[in-house]
């Protein structure tokens, strides 16, 4: 079992910066940040400011051929994900493991179709939302990477990642059922992110509002029905688990989607409501709440673009 030493991170937003900072502090020579030409110029001139500290990284372009990564962490937004999938090609070797920290339930299958299922572990980020203003990012260091596999043959890769995370000081969790855990996170995003972004609610305002929590529950029913159709085990527990998690969030905290709306950025509605709608069509399941969420979030973004 080969040791993980060299790491490539694709995506230097709020989540990518958290782990780029940790790995850079552990061993700066082992880390590369994958960027396109435009970002290379922009980041070189205006580095990321993370918790008040300027971070300068070793950047590489997709055309680079002299760096092979033992571990690739993809932390882009969904709109940049397909570019990332293509851009990591030159950095993959026979022993590379890929973690995609994107929200949603589709990125792993897209990566597997391109590079093989043996290189992919299911994964996601959970923790407090970072506050991002331009190149300035503030985070309280409450964060965990949840990862695993539904295939026992991937145990070596799970162990390789675990040993690396422990050396670097990255918080991790390996659940017994990663697919159930992934859908639980997805349901948190579908309900929590979208409804708070539309209503401009903090977590406390969401959980303290009976009408809003009714919307949460009704939208979650749509996703639970889809999860059951997709074969997710113990799907009947997902709604109550999701609501329980919502009540543990910092009351004054804002979801990443709400922050995107406030900043006029494009939201991740395509991997939340749009995916729910498409999976609903696949299984013949009605998804009226998510259809409304999509239309409202698209309208909010259009207003921001025009104003």
Order of alpha helices (4+ residues) and beta strands (2+ residues): beta-alpha-beta-alpha-beta-beta-beta-beta-alpha-beta-alpha-beta-beta-beta-beta-alpha-beta-alpha-alpha-alpha-alpha-alpha-alpha-alpha-alpha
